[in-house]
């Protein structure tokens, strides 16, 4: 096996070089392009693929075909987008009444009764062993929802929660 792989690699490189040399050696005289005085250059369909010819030649158009483009050159400073006739302006009533919506009261979440029992960091996602309201502890990952509070970060000794505009830090070892 140690001898076979270098031999196969060398054979592959040699075949690649031989194929590239063959493609480069094709003479340019085999590629046929229409001459400018060719009588068929201005026809609509040239070398249609339906006829079985795979050498497609671009269709030549008259100067009137390109007139809209040459009238407005692409990089001229005077070039502007095509302007349409202005639409009739409707009369706007003089008095406009704007109603302001009533202020929305934000629900104030009470701080959750959370006991942080342990943390697991260093993996793909950090986890925290949390007991909520005296319930049996469960492992929670970052991004979890705990009584409406989102678990944003888990540190080695604390977790960080947020809800609406508030944030809360719960320490592993209560002081």
Backbone as CSV, one residue per row, in Angstrom:
resi,resn,N_x,N_y,N_z,CA_x,CA_y,CA_z,C_x,C_y,C_z
1,UNK,0.820,-1.192,0.000,0.000,0.000,0.000,0.862,1.254,0.000
2,UNK,2.020,1.218,0.719,2.906,2.375,0.768,3.497,2.686,-0.603
3,UNK,3.646,1.688,-1.440,4.225,1.880,-2.766,3.133,2.254,-3.771
4,UNK,1.935,1.764,-3.575,0.846,1.947,-4.532,0.364,3.401,-4.580
5,UNK,0.235,4.071,-3.459,-0.277,5.440,-3.449,0.623,6.413,-4.203
6,UNK,1.940,6.413,-4.028,2.774,7.324,-4.828,2.693,7.037,-6.322
7,UNK,2.579,5.763,-6.689,2.480,5.415,-8.115,1.171,5.944,-8.688
8,UNK,0.066,5.769,-7.957,-1.233,6.271,-8.420,-1.235,7.796,-8.496
9,UNK,-0.618,8.458,-7.540,-0.549,9.915,-7.568,0.245,10.428,-8.753
10,UNK,1.359,9.788,-9.027,2.182,10.179,-10.175,1.432,9.944,-11.483
11,UNK,0.739,8.817,-11.588,-0.037,8.526,-12.802,-1.148,9.558,-12.987
12,UNK,-1.795,9.972,-11.905,-2.847,10.986,-11.993,-2.305,12.317,-12.458
13,UNK,-1.159,12.733,-11.927,-0.547,13.993,-12.357,-0.140,13.945,-13.824
14,UNK,0.422,12.842,-14.251,0.821,12.719,-15.656,-0.388,12.786,-16.579
15,UNK,-1.490,12.140,-16.212,-2.683,12.192,-17.068,-3.263,13.600,-17.100
16,UNK,-3.193,14.331,-15.993,-3.670,15.713,-15.962,-2.833,16.591,-16.886
17,UNK,-1.518,16.441,-16.827,-0.618,17.236,-17.669,-0.846,16.905,-19.144
18,UNK,-1.039,15.630,-19.460,-1.265,15.240,-20.852,-2.580,15.825,-21.364
19,UNK,-3.624,15.830,-20.555,-4.901,16.406,-20.963,-4.803,17.900,-21.166
20,UNK,-4.099,18.593,-20.277,-3.922,20.036,-20.420,-3.112,20.361,-21.667
21,UNK,-2.091,19.581,-21.947,-1.280,19.812,-23.149,-2.119,19.610,-24.400
22,UNK,-3.004,18.627,-24.400,-3.868,18.385,-25.560,-4.810,19.568,-25.771
23,UNK,-5.407,20.088,-24.689,-6.334,21.208,-24.826,-5.638,22.458,-25.317
24,UNK,-4.409,22.662,-24.906,-3.662,23.834,-25.344,-3.239,23.692,-26.805
25,UNK,-3.043,22.468,-27.262,-2.533,22.260,-28.607,-3.605,22.362,-29.692
26,UNK,-4.877,22.546,-29.352,-5.930,22.683,-30.371,-5.680,23.971,-31.131
27,UNK,-5.549,23.917,-32.459,-5.260,25.134,-33.230,-6.454,26.084,-33.233
28,UNK,-6.160,27.372,-33.245,-7.209,28.387,-33.252,-7.961,28.412,-34.579
29,UNK,-7.388,27.841,-35.624,-8.037,27.854,-36.935,-9.299,27.005,-36.954
30,UNK,-9.467,26.092,-35.994,-10.665,25.260,-35.965,-11.877,26.016,-35.441
31,UNK,-11.670,27.122,-34.722,-12.777,27.909,-34.205,-13.203,28.872,-35.289
32,UNK,-14.462,28.763,-35.732,-14.943,29.588,-36.841,-15.825,30.700,-36.303
33,UNK,-15.430,31.931,-36.610,-16.222,33.098,-36.263,-16.631,33.783,-37.557
34,UNK,-17.809,34.416,-37.609,-18.233,35.072,-38.847,-17.404,36.324,-39.112
35,UNK,-17.123,36.563,-40.355,-16.410,37.771,-40.741,-17.388,38.938,-40.679
36,UNK,-16.864,40.174,-40.612,-17.739,41.324,-40.504,-18.568,41.523,-41.764
37,UNK,-18.055,41.127,-42.895,-18.818,41.288,-44.124,-19.673,40.064,-44.421
38,UNK,-19.806,39.177,-43.462,-20.603,37.972,-43.631,-22.067,38.357,-43.782
39,UNK,-22.715,37.816,-44.794,-24.100,38.188,-45.060,-25.074,37.608,-44.043
40,UNK,-24.688,36.608,-43.275,-25.596,35.985,-42.313,-25.427,36.547,-40.905
41,UNK,-24.534,37.513,-40.699,-24.242,38.016,-39.357,-25.402,38.808,-38.768
42,UNK,-26.263,39.396,-39.605,-27.343,40.227,-39.078,-28.643,39.465,-38.920
43,UNK,-28.655,38.176,-39.174,-29.888,37.418,-39.019,-30.211,37.237,-37.549
44,UNK,-31.487,36.976,-37.283,-31.937,36.854,-35.907,-31.413,35.598,-35.255
45,UNK,-31.418,34.471,-35.956,-30.954,33.213,-35.388,-29.707,32.793,-36.129
46,UNK,-28.613,32.600,-35.379,-27.363,32.160,-35.982,-26.950,30.881,-35.285
47,UNK,-26.731,29.840,-36.079,-26.284,28.556,-35.544,-27.170,28.093,-34.400
48,UNK,-28.402,27.862,-34.658,-29.343,27.457,-33.612,-28.965,26.103,-33.048
49,UNK,-29.126,25.902,-31.730,-28.795,24.611,-31.146,-29.758,23.523,-31.598
50,UNK,-30.942,23.929,-32.094,-31.891,22.933,-32.595,-31.367,22.269,-33.861
51,UNK,-30.522,22.974,-34.590,-29.969,22.422,-35.820,-28.811,21.480,-35.526
52,UNK,-28.439,21.338,-34.264,-27.370,20.421,-33.902,-26.007,21.066,-33.887
53,UNK,-25.909,22.339,-34.162,-24.625,23.024,-34.173,-24.358,23.565,-32.771
54,UNK,-23.239,23.206,-32.198,-22.929,23.645,-30.832,-22.057,24.885,-30.808
55,UNK,-21.559,25.365,-31.955,-20.760,26.592,-32.010,-21.706,27.772,-32.109
56,UNK,-22.064,28.344,-30.962,-23.019,29.447,-30.948,-22.284,30.752,-31.214
57,UNK,-22.822,31.575,-32.098,-22.243,32.860,-32.451,-23.223,33.929,-31.988
58,UNK,-22.766,34.980,-31.341,-23.683,36.018,-30.895,-24.401,36.666,-32.061
59,UNK,-25.633,37.074,-31.833,-26.442,37.710,-32.864,-26.025,39.161,-32.973
60,UNK,-25.800,39.639,-34.184,-25.436,41.028,-34.411,-26.712,41.833,-34.631
61,UNK,-26.834,42.987,-33.993,-28.006,43.834,-34.103,-27.635,45.131,-34.796
62,UNK,-28.646,45.804,-35.320,-28.413,47.078,-35.988,-28.187,48.170,-34.946
63,UNK,-27.754,49.348,-35.403,-27.475,50.465,-34.504,-28.732,50.945,-33.800
64,UNK,-29.887,50.825,-34.425,-31.121,51.281,-33.783,-31.470,50.430,-32.570
65,UNK,-30.976,49.205,-32.532,-31.222,48.337,-31.377,-30.536,48.882,-30.129
66,UNK,-29.343,49.461,-30.299,-28.554,49.964,-29.181,-28.782,51.454,-28.910
67,UNK,-29.661,52.111,-29.649,-29.881,53.550,-29.497,-30.298,53.939,-28.078
68,UNK,-31.226,53.234,-27.404,-31.584,53.648,-26.037,-30.400,53.591,-25.077
69,UNK,-29.447,52.728,-25.324,-28.290,52.610,-24.449,-27.298,53.729,-24.737
70,UNK,-27.051,53.986,-26.000,-26.061,55.013,-26.347,-26.585,56.420,-26.102
71,UNK,-27.911,56.605,-26.050,-28.456,57.931,-25.752,-28.175,58.331,-24.304
72,UNK,-28.101,57.349,-23.430,-27.840,57.613,-22.015,-26.653,56.762,-21.595
73,UNK,-25.418,57.181,-21.861,-24.248,56.370,-21.511,-24.214,56.056,-20.019
74,UNK,-23.719,54.902,-19.706,-23.759,54.397,-18.341,-22.978,55.253,-17.353
75,UNK,-21.786,55.714,-17.714,-20.939,56.407,-16.768,-20.901,57.921,-16.978
76,UNK,-21.854,58.476,-17.710,-21.910,59.923,-17.912,-22.509,60.580,-16.668
77,UNK,-22.002,61.763,-16.304,-22.522,62.449,-15.116,-23.957,62.910,-15.325
78,UNK,-24.352,63.118,-16.562,-25.707,63.591,-16.839,-26.739,62.466,-16.836
79,UNK,-26.309,61.247,-16.648,-27.241,60.115,-16.674,-28.173,60.189,-15.462
80,UNK,-29.446,60.124,-15.730,-30.469,60.147,-14.694,-31.480,59.044,-14.991
81,UNK,-32.190,58.575,-13.986,-33.209,57.559,-14.240,-34.336,58.115,-15.098
82,UNK,-34.997,57.223,-15.767,-36.118,57.611,-16.621,-37.206,58.226,-15.754
83,UNK,-37.661,59.426,-16.119,-38.670,60.111,-15.313,-40.037,59.925,-15.938
84,UNK,-41.000,59.573,-15.085,-42.376,59.443,-15.534,-43.092,60.751,-15.260
85,UNK,-44.200,60.940,-15.944,-44.988,62.145,-15.727,-45.491,62.144,-14.293
86,UNK,-45.452,63.299,-13.627,-45.915,63.333,-12.239,-47.415,63.037,-12.156
87,UNK,-47.795,62.281,-11.151,-49.191,61.932,-10.950,-49.921,63.126,-10.348
88,UNK,-51.218,63.124,-10.500,-52.025,64.207,-9.943,-51.922,64.165,-8.420
89,UNK,-51.712,65.328,-7.826,-51.555,65.411,-6.382,-52.936,65.566,-5.756
90,UNK,-53.239,64.700,-4.832,-54.525,64.773,-4.145,-54.452,65.830,-3.057
91,UNK,-55.564,66.465,-2.812,-55.602,67.466,-1.759,-55.618,66.769,-0.410
92,UNK,-54.794,67.261,0.488,-54.702,66.691,1.820,-55.552,67.547,2.747
93,UNK,-56.406,66.926,3.539,-57.226,67.735,4.452,-56.322,68.526,5.405
94,UNK,-56.776,69.706,5.747,-55.962,70.597,6.568,-55.767,70.073,7.982
95,UNK,-56.797,69.470,8.543,-56.686,68.961,9.911,-56.413,67.472,9.882
96,UNK,-55.306,67.110,10.438,-54.972,65.700,10.560,-54.903,65.383,12.043
97,UNK,-55.728,64.437,12.441,-55.781,64.064,13.844,-54.927,62.817,14.022
98,UNK,-53.934,62.928,14.876,-53.068,61.803,15.157,-53.366,61.335,16.575
99,UNK,-53.775,60.109,16.666,-54.071,59.560,17.984,-52.828,58.861,18.514
100,UNK,-52.446,59.227,19.698,-51.310,58.553,20.317,-51.837,57.353,21.096
101,UNK,-51.216,56.223,20.916,-51.695,55.051,21.634,-51.430,55.183,23.133
102,UNK,-52.280,54.518,23.874,-52.110,54.539,25.320,-50.805,53.835,25.674
103,UNK,-50.091,54.317,26.675,-48.835,53.657,27.040,-49.099,52.225,27.490
104,UNK,-48.240,51.359,27.033,-48.363,49.954,27.364,-47.621,49.706,28.672
105,UNK,-48.334,49.124,29.606,-47.702,48.822,30.877,-46.902,47.536,30.723
106,UNK,-45.660,47.602,31.112,-44.828,46.426,31.018,-45.076,45.550,32.235
107,UNK,-45.182,44.295,31.979,-45.380,43.343,33.055,-44.085,43.248,33.846
108,UNK,-44.160,43.554,35.110,-42.990,43.489,35.965,-42.954,42.098,36.585
109,UNK,-41.947,41.355,36.200,-41.802,40.006,36.744,-41.115,40.067,38.103
110,UNK,-41.654,39.353,39.060,-40.946,39.303,40.331,-39.675,38.488,40.176
111,UNK,-38.713,38.768,41.035,-37.475,37.989,40.973,-37.798,36.537,41.298
112,UNK,-37.302,35.618,40.474,-37.626,34.220,40.707,-36.906,33.682,41.943
113,UNK,-37.528,32.710,42.576,-36.937,32.067,43.745,-36.060,30.920,43.239
114,UNK,-34.831,31.251,42.909,-33.916,30.296,42.285,-32.768,30.004,43.238
115,UNK,-32.430,28.729,43.315,-31.269,28.308,44.092,-30.289,27.667,43.122
116,UNK,-29.102,28.241,42.999,-28.064,27.721,42.116,-27.260,26.687,42.886
117,UNK,-27.336,25.435,42.435,-26.682,24.339,43.156,-25.346,23.923,42.544
118,UNK,-25.143,24.210,41.271,-23.883,23.827,40.637,-23.817,24.338,39.210
119,UNK,-22.609,24.384,38.679,-22.410,24.808,37.291,-21.475,23.835,36.591
120,UNK,-21.644,23.735,35.296,-20.778,22.900,34.471,-20.339,23.770,33.310
121,UNK,-19.069,24.149,33.265,-18.553,25.025,32.216,-17.440,24.320,31.461
122,UNK,-17.108,24.861,30.305,-15.988,24.342,29.534,-16.408,23.437,28.404
123,UNK,-17.663,23.083,28.294,-18.114,22.232,27.203,-18.577,23.075,26.028
124,UNK,-19.373,22.445,25.183,-19.915,23.163,24.035,-20.845,24.265,24.522
125,UNK,-21.731,23.918,25.442,-22.614,24.899,26.062,-22.555,24.696,27.567
126,UNK,-22.472,25.781,28.284,-22.423,25.707,29.733,-23.794,25.327,30.284
127,UNK,-23.808,24.682,31.451,-25.050,24.265,32.098,-25.001,24.658,33.565
128,UNK,-26.204,24.833,34.144,-26.310,25.168,35.560,-27.370,24.275,36.190
129,UNK,-27.099,23.784,37.384,-28.045,22.964,38.136,-28.862,23.916,39.010
130,UNK,-30.156,24.056,38.662,-30.995,25.086,39.267,-32.237,24.452,39.873
131,UNK,-32.591,24.942,41.067,-33.846,24.562,41.719,-34.723,25.802,41.760
132,UNK,-35.951,25.699,41.232,-36.869,26.829,41.186,-38.009,26.563,42.171
133,UNK,-38.230,27.500,43.090,-39.307,27.410,44.094,-39.270,26.096,44.870
134,UNK,-38.113,25.589,45.190,-37.982,24.383,45.985,-38.251,23.099,45.223
135,UNK,-38.415,23.179,43.907,-38.649,21.976,43.095,-37.352,21.199,42.948
136,UNK,-37.425,19.950,42.506,-36.191,19.181,42.311,-35.288,19.891,41.293
137,UNK,-33.989,19.887,41.530,-33.067,20.599,40.634,-33.046,19.983,39.237
138,UNK,-32.798,20.853,38.249,-32.701,20.413,36.850,-31.576,21.197,36.181
139,UNK,-30.929,20.567,35.218,-29.857,21.221,34.473,-30.476,22.138,33.423
140,UNK,-30.032,23.371,33.388,-30.508,24.363,32.413,-29.309,24.859,31.614
141,UNK,-29.529,25.095,30.332,-28.453,25.611,29.467,-28.636,27.100,29.218
142,UNK,-27.583,27.736,28.731,-27.666,29.155,28.384,-28.755,29.333,27.327
143,UNK,-29.569,30.365,27.497,-30.665,30.617,26.581,-31.984,30.038,27.060
144,UNK,-31.974,29.260,28.141,-33.199,28.667,28.677,-34.086,29.741,29.290
145,UNK,-35.394,29.451,29.346,-36.362,30.344,29.969,-36.735,29.772,31.336
146,UNK,-36.592,30.589,32.377,-36.910,30.169,33.739,-37.903,31.179,34.297
147,UNK,-39.159,30.807,34.370,-40.230,31.664,34.886,-40.224,33.035,34.218
148,UNK,-40.072,33.083,32.903,-40.073,34.342,32.167,-38.735,35.052,32.126
149,UNK,-37.731,34.547,32.800,-36.392,35.119,32.795,-35.517,34.275,31.877
150,UNK,-34.688,34.929,31.069,-33.794,34.204,30.168,-32.429,34.048,30.810
151,UNK,-31.920,32.824,30.760,-30.592,32.519,31.298,-29.562,32.932,30.247
152,UNK,-28.912,34.084,30.473,-27.992,34.652,29.478,-26.588,34.082,29.550
153,UNK,-26.059,33.947,30.765,-24.671,33.512,30.891,-24.507,32.665,32.151
154,UNK,-23.573,31.729,32.046,-23.238,30.885,33.183,-21.741,31.037,33.425
155,UNK,-21.409,31.574,34.588,-20.006,31.731,34.975,-19.625,30.580,35.901
156,UNK,-18.393,30.572,36.346,-17.915,29.511,37.231,-18.573,29.576,38.604
157,UNK,-19.058,30.771,39.009,-19.645,30.897,40.343,-20.983,31.624,40.359
158,UNK,-21.592,31.886,39.192,-22.853,32.623,39.168,-23.557,32.415,37.828
159,UNK,-24.843,32.779,37.801,-25.604,32.810,36.548,-26.168,34.210,36.373
160,UNK,-26.432,34.601,35.131,-26.968,35.922,34.814,-28.285,35.730,34.084
161,UNK,-29.347,36.343,34.634,-30.684,36.262,34.053,-31.109,37.653,33.596
162,UNK,-32.012,37.715,32.604,-32.569,38.998,32.185,-34.015,38.801,31.772
163,UNK,-34.815,39.847,32.023,-36.206,39.888,31.599,-36.544,41.341,31.320
164,UNK,-37.011,41.606,30.103,-37.336,42.966,29.668,-36.094,43.835,29.819
165,UNK,-36.131,44.829,30.675,-34.990,45.738,30.856,-34.204,45.424,32.128
166,UNK,-34.585,44.400,32.822,-33.956,44.082,34.105,-32.949,42.952,33.945
167,UNK,-31.952,42.934,34.821,-30.999,41.833,34.844,-30.778,41.413,36.294
168,UNK,-30.381,40.164,36.453,-30.251,39.595,37.782,-29.065,38.656,37.807
169,UNK,-28.305,38.678,38.880,-27.165,37.772,39.059,-27.441,36.917,40.292
170,UNK,-27.308,35.621,40.128,-27.492,34.695,41.245,-26.180,33.962,41.448
171,UNK,-25.628,34.077,42.660,-24.336,33.487,42.978,-24.484,32.031,43.416
172,UNK,-23.461,31.255,43.130,-23.444,29.852,43.545,-23.315,29.765,45.066
173,UNK,-22.458,30.565,45.624,-22.261,30.545,47.060,-22.867,31.831,47.592
174,UNK,-24.011,31.724,48.220,-24.691,32.932,48.725,-23.864,33.557,49.834
175,UNK,-23.772,34.856,49.801,-22.949,35.586,50.780,-23.795,36.091,51.910
